[in-house]
Amino acid sequence: MTSDDFKALTYTEKTEAVLTGTYLADRSNKHCDIKLYNVDNFYVEVFFDCRSQLIIHFRAFKPTLFILPYLENLKIAV
């Protein structure tokens, strides 16, 4: 599956596809919690409403540039 294939899926199909992927990281903003997954050969951000904890948006992408916000919270032990 490609990110374009993912974007064409229904809400339920997107949810199922994400569950087959690998959880990588999370972050939060004022309105939602965002979890990052690797699905096949692309990334998916899943946006959860902070109040209801329901999924309000999926964002599928391939460029690694979009994972930079997750690296800010990464702690590496030396």
N, C-alpha and C positions, 0 to 999 in steps of 0.2 A: 504494500500500500504506500502511496505517496502522500505528501501533505495536501495536495489538491484532491486526491481521492477522499481523504479524511474530511476535508471541508464540505464535500458533497453529501456526507452522511447525515442521517437524522440525529436528533439529540440523544436518543436511546442508543443508536449505533455508535456514536462518538463516545458515550460513556463506557460501553462495552469494549471498544478499541483501546481506550486509555487503560482499562483494567488489565489488558494483556501486555501493556508496556511496563517499563521500569521507572519507579519513582526515583527522582534525583534530588530535589530540593524544594524549599518553599520560601515564601516571603509574604509580607503583608503591606497593605497601604490603608488609607483612612476608611475605605469602604468595603474592602474584601481581602480574603486570604487567597493566595495564589500558589498552586502546586505545579511543579515542573515534572514532566514525564518524558521519557524517551520511548517512542513508538516506531517500530521498524527503523527507518533511516531518517527520522525527523523528530522534532520536539513538539510537545503540546503543553501549553499552559492551561490550567483549569482554574477558573475564577469562581470562588465561593463567596456569596453575600455574607458579610460579617454577622448580620443579625439572624438570618434564617438558616445559614450554612447550606443553602441550596446552590447548585451550580447555575451561574448566570451567564457564563460565556466560556467558549473554548477558543484558543488561539494556536493554530498549527503553523510551524515555520521550520525552515532548514538552516538558515544562517546562524552560526554560533554567536554572532554579535548580540542577539537577543537574550543570551544567557548571562550576560555581564551583571545585571542586577543581583543575580544569585551568588556571584562570586564575592560580593561585598561582605556577606555573612559567613563565608567559608573560613574555618579555622584550621590551620595546618600545624601539627605538632612536629617539632624538630628535635 
